[in-house]
């Protein structure tokens, strides 16, 4: 009997030792320690704010509108006090029945109850959001398009959090008498800095509302920085389904897409003629049409412009003059001139944001007289994007420097300085004398044309319009055309290049020129 008792005691001692060691291992394990800490704790996170997107002057383009969100411990007195300020009462009542703390949106920040904690939280996108096509949008916590997608990792890795932590009992009820813990991160300052000027972007979007479909690009001719880039129609992140089903395709950024160019290209024809040794005195008698290989090409003035020199032909936008001029230009020189000015080359602005390279006729194409005739006034296979057009316009205005367009300056951690700023790059594609000669042609096209709708009231501007044929016809058998203008101002000290496209908009002087005029006036008013 005594021996059995000893064996039993030893067995119990061994089992107790094993149990003690097991408990020791458990209480020393980090996972179990953390789990223990969280027993009786209820934490609510209120709004995660990701990195900002700034304009060139560190003005926020997103996260600049705020709303109030309250964390409520739903005591009867707290619920009674907060109810008049709740913005979604149905959601409020559905949360209230559980008896646990929850988050609701309110329209004010001041409450007396200690059971209500209010945070002012930035909204990612505001009402009438600026630069929506550039910024893009986020779905399911990931950037889908625009800068949101191009800088997704950086923007999502910077997070501002606000939390409220309560002590609760086993039923999830807050234990009264114990202080809640409130943690609020500092204001978000990290972000991506664009070259966009907030006020110029706003001007583009305001004036551009008159365009049903189209695009506006404004560029700083001294740097190649894109100051405004707006596509129409725009869209709201709140109504993506509506945007997807809209026949005008508002999700497309038309600033980056390629279109038939038209008479804007006559500037390239003139440039090639200068390189060929032909000057502004070259004359031609426009009768309203010309015939090339049995194909009739009509001038927009069917009665003819009469005898024209180059300046007059540019002012009157005489198609047949430039068809005749092109006959005297070597094909390879002609094409190389266009290529040197950026035609046929895509323009990357950020990851996933690239302006189309469009289409540039080949030498084989130009060996066909009719195709070369089309090329001379920007028709046929030639296509280009508004960003491309604005880039070559800036090169003419800035004495021959073709800048690589910039949309992004860099990133910032503090909202004040840029880390690793993207460098300004350019190629000298024109000598100053040629640039000045082309400028004179653009000045005449706006200011010596009594019918021009492009002359601003407060600035001296230069430009060229286009009415680009598309080969498509409406129900009334009238050909559908794109209306363009590209130009710069002020002439005395050029600063801004502006390109306007009215897709399917008709005559450039009717639809695009007034937009150019108003943009120039508004920019001049604020940046005198």
BELBELLIN-V153248 format. One record per pair of residues at least 24 apart in sequence whose ideal C-beta (glycine too) atoms are under 10 Angstrom apart, sorted by the first residue. I is the first residue (numbers start at 1). J is the second residue. Records with the same first field share a line. If there is no record, write none. Layout:
I: J ; J
//
This chain:
38: 165
39: 168 ; 170
40: 166 ; 167 ; 168 ; 169 ; 170 ; 172 ; 175 ; 178
41: 165 ; 166 ; 167 ; 168 ; 181
42: 73 ; 100 ; 101 ; 164 ; 165 ; 166 ; 167 ; 168 ; 172 ; 173 ; 174 ; 175 ; 180
43: 101 ; 163 ; 164 ; 165 ; 166 ; 181 ; 183
44: 71 ; 72 ; 100 ; 101 ; 102 ; 103 ; 117 ; 162 ; 163 ; 164 ; 165 ; 166 ; 180
45: 71 ; 103 ; 161 ; 162 ; 163 ; 164 ; 183
46: 70 ; 71 ; 103 ; 117 ; 118 ; 119 ; 121 ; 161 ; 162 ; 163 ; 164 ; 182 ; 184
47: 103 ; 119 ; 120 ; 121 ; 122 ; 123 ; 124 ; 160 ; 161 ; 162
48: 121 ; 124 ; 141 ; 156 ; 159 ; 160 ; 161 ; 162 ; 185
49: 121 ; 122 ; 123 ; 124 ; 158 ; 159 ; 160 ; 161 ; 162 ; 185 ; 187 ; 188
50: 122 ; 124 ; 138 ; 141 ; 143 ; 148 ; 152 ; 154 ; 155 ; 156 ; 157 ; 158 ; 159 ; 160 ; 188 ; 190 ; 191
51: 148 ; 151 ; 152 ; 154 ; 155 ; 156 ; 157 ; 158 ; 159 ; 160 ; 188 ; 189 ; 190 ; 191 ; 192 ; 411 ; 412 ; 413
52: 122 ; 155 ; 158 ; 160 ; 187 ; 188 ; 189 ; 190 ; 191 ; 192 ; 193 ; 412 ; 415
53: 124 ; 131 ; 134 ; 135 ; 136 ; 146 ; 147 ; 148 ; 151 ; 155 ; 191 ; 192 ; 193 ; 194 ; 196 ; 408
54: 189 ; 191 ; 192 ; 193 ; 194 ; 196 ; 198 ; 409 ; 411 ; 412 ; 415 ; 418
55: 130 ; 131 ; 193 ; 194 ; 195 ; 196 ; 197 ; 198 ; 199 ; 200 ; 201 ; 227 ; 409
56: 193 ; 194 ; 195 ; 196 ; 197 ; 198 ; 200 ; 220 ; 225 ; 226 ; 227 ; 406 ; 409
57: 193 ; 196 ; 197 ; 198 ; 199
58: 189 ; 191 ; 193 ; 198 ; 412 ; 414 ; 415 ; 416 ; 417 ; 418
59: 130 ; 196 ; 197 ; 198 ; 199
60: 122 ; 126 ; 188 ; 191 ; 198 ; 415
61: 125 ; 126 ; 129 ; 130 ; 131 ; 132 ; 134 ; 135 ; 147 ; 191 ; 192 ; 194 ; 196 ; 198 ; 201
62: 122 ; 123 ; 124 ; 125 ; 126 ; 129 ; 130 ; 131 ; 135 ; 138 ; 147 ; 148 ; 155 ; 191 ; 192
63: 121 ; 122 ; 123 ; 124 ; 125 ; 126 ; 160 ; 187 ; 188 ; 191
64: 122 ; 123 ; 125 ; 126 ; 129 ; 130 ; 198
65: 122 ; 123 ; 124 ; 125 ; 126 ; 127 ; 129
66: 119 ; 120 ; 121 ; 122 ; 123 ; 126
67: 105 ; 106 ; 107 ; 119 ; 120 ; 121 ; 122 ; 123
68: 104 ; 105 ; 106 ; 107 ; 108 ; 109 ; 110 ; 118 ; 119 ; 120 ; 121
69: 103 ; 104 ; 105 ; 106 ; 109 ; 117 ; 118 ; 119 ; 120 ; 121 ; 162
70: 102 ; 103 ; 104 ; 105 ; 106 ; 108 ; 109 ; 111 ; 115 ; 116 ; 117 ; 118 ; 119 ; 164
71: 101 ; 102 ; 103 ; 104 ; 115 ; 116 ; 117 ; 118 ; 119 ; 162 ; 163 ; 164 ; 166 ; 180 ; 182
72: 96 ; 101 ; 102 ; 103 ; 104 ; 106 ; 111 ; 113 ; 115 ; 116 ; 117 ; 118 ; 164
73: 99 ; 100 ; 101 ; 102 ; 113 ; 114 ; 115 ; 116 ; 117 ; 164 ; 166 ; 168 ; 173 ; 174 ; 176 ; 180
74: 98 ; 99 ; 100 ; 101 ; 102 ; 104 ; 115 ; 116 ; 173 ; 174
75: 99 ; 113 ; 114 ; 115 ; 116 ; 174 ; 176
76: 115
77: 112 ; 113 ; 114 ; 115 ; 116
78: 111 ; 112 ; 113 ; 114 ; 115 ; 116
79: 113 ; 115 ; 116
80: 113
81: 111 ; 112 ; 113 ; 115 ; 116
82: 106 ; 108 ; 111 ; 113 ; 115 ; 116 ; 118
84: 108
85: 109 ; 110 ; 111 ; 116 ; 118
98: 172
99: 171 ; 172 ; 173 ; 174
100: 166 ; 168 ; 171 ; 172 ; 173 ; 174
101: 164 ; 165 ; 166 ; 168 ; 172 ; 173 ; 174 ; 180
103: 162 ; 164
114: 179 ; 180
115: 166 ; 174 ; 176 ; 180
117: 162 ; 164 ; 180 ; 182 ; 184
119: 162 ; 163 ; 164 ; 182 ; 184
120: 162 ; 184
121: 160 ; 162
122: 160 ; 187 ; 188
124: 148 ; 237
125: 236 ; 237 ; 238
127: 236 ; 238
128: 202 ; 205 ; 206 ; 234 ; 236
129: 205 ; 234 ; 235 ; 236 ; 237 ; 238
130: 196 ; 198 ; 199 ; 201 ; 202 ; 204 ; 205 ; 228 ; 230 ; 234
131: 194 ; 196 ; 198 ; 201 ; 202 ; 204 ; 205 ; 228 ; 229 ; 230 ; 231 ; 234
132: 205 ; 230 ; 231 ; 234 ; 235 ; 236 ; 237 ; 243 ; 250 ; 251 ; 253
133: 215 ; 229 ; 230 ; 231 ; 232 ; 234 ; 235 ; 250 ; 251 ; 252 ; 253 ; 254 ; 255 ; 256 ; 353
134: 194 ; 196 ; 201 ; 226 ; 228 ; 229 ; 230 ; 231 ; 253 ; 255 ; 349 ; 350 ; 353 ; 407 ; 408
135: 192 ; 194 ; 196 ; 237
136: 237 ; 253 ; 352 ; 353
137: 235 ; 236 ; 237 ; 238 ; 240 ; 251
138: 237
139: 237 ; 240
143: 352
144: 237 ; 240
145: 251 ; 253 ; 352 ; 353
146: 253 ; 350 ; 352 ; 353
147: 191 ; 192 ; 194 ; 196 ; 349 ; 350 ; 351 ; 352 ; 353 ; 407 ; 408
148: 192 ; 237
149: 350 ; 351 ; 352 ; 353
150: 192 ; 349 ; 350 ; 351 ; 352 ; 353 ; 407 ; 408
151: 191 ; 192 ; 350 ; 351 ; 408 ; 411
152: 351 ; 352
154: 190 ; 191 ; 192 ; 411
155: 190 ; 191 ; 192 ; 411
157: 190
158: 188 ; 189 ; 190 ; 191 ; 411 ; 413
159: 185 ; 188 ; 190
160: 184 ; 185 ; 186 ; 187 ; 188 ; 189 ; 190
161: 185
187: 415
188: 415
189: 412 ; 413 ; 414 ; 415 ; 416
190: 411 ; 412 ; 413 ; 414 ; 415 ; 419
191: 411 ; 412 ; 413 ; 414 ; 415
192: 350 ; 408 ; 409 ; 410 ; 411 ; 412 ; 418
193: 408 ; 409 ; 410 ; 411 ; 412 ; 415 ; 417 ; 418 ; 419 ; 421 ; 422
194: 225 ; 226 ; 227 ; 229 ; 349 ; 350 ; 406 ; 407 ; 408 ; 409 ; 410
195: 219 ; 220 ; 223 ; 224 ; 225 ; 226 ; 227 ; 228 ; 229 ; 349 ; 405 ; 406 ; 407 ; 408 ; 409 ; 422
196: 225 ; 226 ; 227 ; 228 ; 229 ; 230 ; 407 ; 408 ; 409
197: 225 ; 226 ; 227 ; 228 ; 523 ; 526 ; 527
198: 227 ; 228
199: 227 ; 228 ; 522 ; 523 ; 526 ; 527
200: 226 ; 227 ; 228 ; 229 ; 230 ; 496 ; 498 ; 519 ; 522 ; 523 ; 526 ; 527
201: 226 ; 227 ; 228 ; 229 ; 230
202: 228 ; 230 ; 522 ; 526
203: 227 ; 228 ; 230 ; 518 ; 519 ; 520 ; 521 ; 522 ; 523 ; 525 ; 526
204: 228 ; 229 ; 230 ; 231 ; 232 ; 498 ; 500 ; 515 ; 519 ; 522 ; 523
205: 230 ; 231 ; 232 ; 234
206: 230 ; 518 ; 519 ; 522
207: 500 ; 514 ; 515 ; 516 ; 517 ; 518 ; 519 ; 521 ; 522
208: 232 ; 233 ; 234 ; 500 ; 502 ; 515 ; 518 ; 519
209: 233 ; 234
210: 502 ; 505 ; 511 ; 514 ; 515 ; 518
211: 254 ; 483 ; 500 ; 501 ; 502 ; 503 ; 505 ; 511 ; 512 ; 515
212: 248 ; 502 ; 503 ; 504 ; 505 ; 511
213: 248 ; 249 ; 250 ; 252 ; 254 ; 482 ; 501 ; 502 ; 503 ; 504 ; 505
214: 254 ; 255 ; 259 ; 386 ; 482 ; 483 ; 484 ; 500 ; 501 ; 502 ; 503 ; 504 ; 505 ; 511 ; 512 ; 515
215: 252 ; 253 ; 254 ; 255 ; 256 ; 257 ; 259 ; 385 ; 386 ; 387 ; 389 ; 390 ; 484 ; 499 ; 500 ; 501 ; 502 ; 503
216: 254 ; 255 ; 386 ; 390 ; 498 ; 499 ; 500 ; 501 ; 502 ; 512 ; 515 ; 516 ; 519
217: 254 ; 255 ; 256 ; 355 ; 385 ; 386 ; 387 ; 388 ; 389 ; 390 ; 391 ; 393 ; 394 ; 405 ; 486 ; 497 ; 498 ; 499 ; 500 ; 501
218: 390 ; 496 ; 497 ; 498 ; 499 ; 500 ; 519 ; 520 ; 523
219: 387 ; 390 ; 391 ; 393 ; 394 ; 397 ; 398 ; 403 ; 405 ; 406 ; 488 ; 495 ; 496 ; 497 ; 498 ; 499
220: 394 ; 398 ; 403 ; 405 ; 406 ; 424 ; 495 ; 496 ; 497
221: 390 ; 391 ; 393 ; 394 ; 395 ; 396 ; 397 ; 398 ; 399 ; 401 ; 403 ; 488 ; 489 ; 494 ; 495 ; 496 ; 497
222: 394 ; 397 ; 398 ; 401 ; 403 ; 424 ; 493 ; 494 ; 495 ; 496
223: 394 ; 398 ; 401 ; 403 ; 405 ; 406 ; 424 ; 426
224: 390 ; 391 ; 394 ; 395 ; 398 ; 401 ; 402 ; 403 ; 404 ; 405 ; 406 ; 424 ; 425 ; 426 ; 497
225: 394 ; 403 ; 405 ; 406 ; 407 ; 408 ; 409 ; 422 ; 424
226: 255 ; 349 ; 355 ; 387 ; 390 ; 391 ; 405 ; 406 ; 407 ; 408
227: 495 ; 496 ; 497 ; 498 ; 523
228: 255 ; 496 ; 498 ; 519 ; 523
229: 253 ; 255 ; 256 ; 349 ; 353 ; 355 ; 386 ; 387 ; 390 ; 405 ; 407 ; 499
230: 254 ; 255 ; 386 ; 500
231: 255 ; 256 ; 257 ; 386 ; 501 ; 503
232: 501 ; 502 ; 503
248: 503 ; 504
252: 503
253: 353 ; 355 ; 385 ; 386 ; 387
254: 385 ; 386 ; 501 ; 503
255: 349 ; 353 ; 355 ; 356 ; 385 ; 386 ; 387 ; 390 ; 499 ; 501
256: 346 ; 347 ; 349 ; 353 ; 354 ; 355 ; 356 ; 385 ; 386 ; 387 ; 388
257: 355 ; 356 ; 358 ; 383 ; 384 ; 385 ; 386 ; 387 ; 501 ; 503
258: 346 ; 355 ; 356 ; 357 ; 358 ; 359 ; 382 ; 383 ; 384 ; 385 ; 386 ; 388
259: 356 ; 358 ; 382 ; 383 ; 384 ; 385 ; 386 ; 389 ; 466 ; 468 ; 470 ; 482 ; 484 ; 501 ; 503 ; 504
260: 358 ; 359 ; 378 ; 379 ; 380 ; 381 ; 382 ; 383 ; 384 ; 466 ; 467 ; 468 ; 469 ; 470 ; 471 ; 481 ; 482 ; 484
261: 343 ; 358 ; 359 ; 377 ; 378 ; 379 ; 380 ; 382 ; 383 ; 384 ; 385 ; 388 ; 389 ; 466 ; 468 ; 482 ; 484 ; 486 ; 501
262: 317 ; 319 ; 377 ; 378 ; 379 ; 382 ; 464 ; 465 ; 466 ; 467 ; 468 ; 469 ; 470 ; 481 ; 482 ; 483 ; 484 ; 508
263: 300 ; 314 ; 317 ; 318 ; 319 ; 322 ; 377 ; 378 ; 379 ; 445 ; 464 ; 465 ; 466 ; 467 ; 468 ; 484 ; 485 ; 508
264: 317 ; 377 ; 378 ; 384 ; 389 ; 392 ; 393 ; 463 ; 464 ; 465 ; 466 ; 468 ; 484 ; 485 ; 486 ; 487 ; 499 ; 508
265: 322 ; 338 ; 341 ; 343 ; 374 ; 375 ; 376 ; 377 ; 378 ; 379 ; 382 ; 384 ; 389 ; 392 ; 464 ; 466 ; 468 ; 484
266: 310 ; 313 ; 314 ; 317 ; 318 ; 319 ; 321 ; 322 ; 325 ; 326 ; 376 ; 377 ; 378 ; 441 ; 445 ; 464 ; 466
267: 314 ; 341 ; 378 ; 392 ; 393 ; 396 ; 438 ; 439 ; 441 ; 442 ; 445 ; 464 ; 486
268: 322 ; 334 ; 335 ; 337 ; 338 ; 339 ; 340 ; 341 ; 343 ; 375 ; 376 ; 378 ; 382 ; 392 ; 396 ; 438
269: 310 ; 313 ; 314 ; 321 ; 322 ; 323 ; 325 ; 326 ; 329 ; 334 ; 337 ; 338 ; 375 ; 376 ; 377 ; 378
270: 310 ; 311 ; 313 ; 314 ; 322 ; 325 ; 337 ; 434 ; 437 ; 438 ; 441 ; 442
271: 329 ; 334 ; 337 ; 338 ; 340 ; 341 ; 392 ; 396 ; 429 ; 430 ; 434 ; 435 ; 437 ; 438 ; 441
272: 325 ; 326 ; 328 ; 329 ; 330 ; 331 ; 333 ; 334 ; 335 ; 336 ; 337 ; 338 ; 340 ; 341 ; 376
273: 310 ; 322 ; 325 ; 326 ; 328 ; 329 ; 333 ; 334 ; 337 ; 376
274: 310 ; 329 ; 337 ; 430 ; 431 ; 433 ; 434 ; 437 ; 438
275: 329 ; 330 ; 333 ; 334 ; 336 ; 337 ; 340 ; 430 ; 434
276: 325 ; 328 ; 329 ; 330 ; 333 ; 334 ; 337
277: 328 ; 329
278: 310 ; 325 ; 328 ; 329
279: 309 ; 310 ; 437
280: 309 ; 310 ; 311 ; 312 ; 313 ; 314 ; 437 ; 440 ; 441
281: 309 ; 310 ; 311
282: 308 ; 309 ; 310 ; 313 ; 321 ; 324 ; 325 ; 328
283: 307 ; 308 ; 309 ; 310 ; 312 ; 313 ; 321 ; 324
284: 308 ; 309 ; 310 ; 312 ; 313 ; 318 ; 320 ; 321 ; 322 ; 323 ; 324 ; 325
285: 320 ; 321 ; 324
286: 312 ; 313 ; 316 ; 318 ; 319 ; 320 ; 321 ; 323 ; 324
287: 320
288: 318 ; 319 ; 320
289: 319 ; 320
290: 319 ; 320 ; 321 ; 323 ; 324 ; 373
291: 370 ; 373
292: 320 ; 323 ; 324 ; 327 ; 368 ; 369 ; 370 ; 371 ; 372 ; 373 ; 374
293: 368 ; 369 ; 370 ; 371 ; 373
294: 370
295: 369 ; 370 ; 371 ; 373 ; 374
297: 323 ; 370 ; 373 ; 374 ; 376 ; 377 ; 379
299: 323 ; 377
300: 467 ; 507
310: 437 ; 440 ; 441 ; 444
311: 437 ; 440 ; 441 ; 443 ; 444 ; 445 ; 448
312: 444 ; 448
313: 441 ; 445
314: 438 ; 440 ; 441 ; 442 ; 443 ; 444 ; 445 ; 448 ; 449 ; 464
315: 441 ; 442 ; 443 ; 444 ; 445 ; 446 ; 447 ; 448 ; 449 ; 450 ; 452 ; 464
316: 444 ; 445 ; 448 ; 449 ; 451
317: 377 ; 445 ; 449 ; 464 ; 465 ; 466 ; 467 ; 508 ; 509
318: 377
319: 373 ; 374 ; 376 ; 377 ; 378 ; 379
320: 373 ; 376 ; 377
321: 376 ; 377
322: 373 ; 375 ; 376 ; 377 ; 378
323: 369 ; 370 ; 372 ; 373 ; 374 ; 375 ; 376 ; 377
324: 373 ; 376
325: 376 ; 377
326: 366 ; 369 ; 372 ; 373 ; 374 ; 375 ; 376 ; 377
327: 369 ; 372 ; 373 ; 376
329: 366 ; 372 ; 375 ; 376
330: 366
331: 361 ; 362 ; 363 ; 364 ; 365 ; 366 ; 367 ; 372 ; 375
332: 363 ; 366
334: 361 ; 363 ; 366 ; 372 ; 375 ; 376
335: 360 ; 361 ; 362 ; 363 ; 365 ; 366 ; 372 ; 375
336: 363
337: 429 ; 430
338: 375 ; 378 ; 382 ; 384 ; 392
339: 429
340: 392 ; 395 ; 402 ; 427 ; 429 ; 430
341: 388 ; 391 ; 392 ; 393 ; 395 ; 396 ; 402 ; 429 ; 430
342: 384 ; 385 ; 387 ; 388 ; 389 ; 390 ; 391 ; 392 ; 395 ; 402 ; 403 ; 404 ; 405 ; 427 ; 429
343: 382 ; 383 ; 384 ; 388 ; 389 ; 391 ; 392
344: 382 ; 383 ; 384 ; 388
345: 384 ; 388 ; 391
346: 385 ; 387 ; 388
347: 385 ; 387 ; 388 ; 391 ; 404 ; 405 ; 407
348: 404 ; 405 ; 407
349: 387 ; 404 ; 405 ; 406 ; 407 ; 408
350: 406 ; 407 ; 408 ; 422
351: 408
353: 407 ; 408
354: 385 ; 387
355: 384 ; 385 ; 386 ; 387 ; 388 ; 389 ; 390 ; 391 ; 405 ; 407
356: 383 ; 384 ; 385 ; 386 ; 387 ; 388
357: 383 ; 384 ; 385 ; 388
358: 382 ; 383 ; 384 ; 385 ; 388 ; 389
359: 383 ; 384
360: 384
374: 469
377: 466 ; 468 ; 469
378: 466 ; 468 ; 469 ; 484
379: 466 ; 468 ; 469 ; 470 ; 471
380: 469
382: 468
383: 468
384: 484 ; 499
385: 499 ; 501
386: 484 ; 486 ; 499 ; 500 ; 501
387: 499
388: 499
389: 464 ; 466 ; 484 ; 485 ; 486 ; 497 ; 499 ; 500 ; 501
390: 486 ; 487 ; 488 ; 496 ; 497 ; 498 ; 499 ; 500
391: 486 ; 497 ; 499
392: 429 ; 430 ; 486 ; 497 ; 499
393: 438 ; 442 ; 462 ; 463 ; 464 ; 485 ; 486 ; 487 ; 488 ; 494 ; 497 ; 498 ; 499
394: 426 ; 486 ; 488 ; 494 ; 496 ; 497 ; 498 ; 499
395: 426 ; 427 ; 428 ; 429 ; 430 ; 435 ; 438 ; 497
396: 429 ; 430 ; 434 ; 435 ; 436 ; 437 ; 438 ; 439 ; 441 ; 442 ; 462 ; 464 ; 486 ; 487 ; 488 ; 494 ; 497
397: 435 ; 438 ; 439 ; 442 ; 462 ; 487 ; 488 ; 489 ; 491 ; 494 ; 495 ; 496 ; 497
398: 426 ; 430 ; 435 ; 488 ; 494 ; 495 ; 497
399: 428 ; 430 ; 431 ; 432 ; 433 ; 434 ; 435 ; 436 ; 439 ; 494
400: 426 ; 427 ; 428 ; 429 ; 430 ; 431 ; 432 ; 433 ; 434 ; 435 ; 436 ; 438
401: 426 ; 427 ; 428 ; 429 ; 430 ; 435
402: 426 ; 427 ; 428 ; 429 ; 430
403: 427 ; 497
438: 462 ; 464
439: 488 ; 491 ; 494
440: 491
442: 486 ; 487 ; 488 ; 491
443: 487 ; 488 ; 491
445: 485 ; 487
446: 485 ; 487 ; 489 ; 491 ; 513 ; 516 ; 517
447: 491
449: 509 ; 513
451: 509 ; 513
452: 485 ; 509 ; 513 ; 517
453: 485 ; 507 ; 508 ; 509 ; 510 ; 511 ; 512 ; 513 ; 514 ; 515 ; 516 ; 517
454: 485 ; 487 ; 489 ; 498 ; 500 ; 508 ; 509 ; 512 ; 513 ; 514 ; 515 ; 516 ; 517 ; 520
455: 513 ; 516 ; 517 ; 520 ; 521
456: 487 ; 489 ; 490 ; 516 ; 517 ; 518 ; 519 ; 520 ; 521 ; 522 ; 523 ; 524 ; 525
457: 517 ; 518 ; 520 ; 521 ; 524 ; 525
458: 489 ; 490 ; 520 ; 521 ; 522 ; 523 ; 524 ; 525 ; 528
459: 489 ; 490 ; 491 ; 492 ; 495 ; 496 ; 517 ; 520 ; 521 ; 523 ; 524 ; 525 ; 528
460: 489 ; 490 ; 491 ; 492 ; 520
461: 487 ; 488 ; 489 ; 490 ; 491 ; 494 ; 496 ; 498 ; 516 ; 517 ; 520 ; 521 ; 524
462: 486 ; 487 ; 488 ; 489 ; 490 ; 491 ; 494
463: 487 ; 488 ; 489 ; 497 ; 498 ; 499 ; 500 ; 508 ; 512 ; 513 ; 516 ; 517 ; 520
464: 508
465: 500 ; 507 ; 508 ; 509 ; 510 ; 511 ; 512 ; 513 ; 516
466: 501 ; 507 ; 508 ; 509 ; 512
467: 502 ; 505 ; 506 ; 507 ; 508 ; 509 ; 510 ; 511 ; 512
468: 501 ; 503 ; 508
470: 503 ; 504
472: 504
474: 504
478: 506
479: 506
480: 504 ; 505 ; 506
481: 505 ; 506 ; 507 ; 508 ; 511
482: 506 ; 508 ; 511 ; 512
483: 507 ; 508 ; 509 ; 510 ; 511 ; 512 ; 513 ; 515
484: 508 ; 509 ; 511 ; 512 ; 513 ; 516
485: 509 ; 511 ; 512 ; 513 ; 514 ; 515 ; 516 ; 517
486: 512 ; 516
487: 512 ; 513 ; 516 ; 517 ; 519 ; 520
488: 520
489: 516 ; 517 ; 519 ; 520 ; 521 ; 523 ; 524
490: 520 ; 524
495: 523 ; 524 ; 527
496: 520 ; 523 ; 524 ; 527
498: 523
//
